[in-house]
Amino acid sequence: MLVAFAFNAIESNATSESVQCNRECTAEKLECSDECRMGEDAIDRSEVIQCLRECRIESEDCEESCNCMSKCEKKSQPCEQKCKSNTQQDSEASEDCIEMCAEEVEQCMDLCGE
């Protein structure tokens, strides 16, 4: 139960998508390399080496996407702070401003997967 709570707390964090992305990349990398070493072609050393190279390339692509997501999330923090620190706007305008920040982050994130 505590683990689920901690996981949900992390997910609600501003960096949750990039953190989750990095976790998934690590898990996929381990799974891929295990499959290379345990698969039917594991007897053939050159096949294993080629398979591990492919895993590394996939992992690098995955990590690149995560880094992109992290940059998007970091851009949102100053935007949200500016919205919250503007004392001249009412709470509704502040919420609209924060919503615009979230939309910008979402658009940025969409580009990360391409």
Residue pairs with C-beta under 8 A, 6 or more apart in sequence:
10 16
10 19
10 20
11 20
13 19
14 73
14 76
14 77
15 70
15 73
17 69
17 73
17 109
18 66
18 67
18 69
18 70
18 73
21 62
21 65
21 66
21 69
22 63
22 66
24 62
25 59
25 62
25 63
25 66
28 58
28 59
28 62
29 55
29 56
29 58
29 59
29 62
32 51
32 54
32 55
32 58
32 59
33 52
33 55
35 51
36 42
36 48
36 51
36 52
36 55
37 48
39 51
41 47
41 48
41 51
42 48
65 112
65 113
68 108
68 109
68 111
68 112
69 109
69 112
71 108
72 105
72 108
72 109
72 112
73 105
75 104
75 105
75 108
76 101
76 102
76 104
76 105
79 100
79 101
79 104
80 98
80 101
82 97
83 94
83 97
83 98
83 101
84 94
84 98
86 94
86 97
89 97
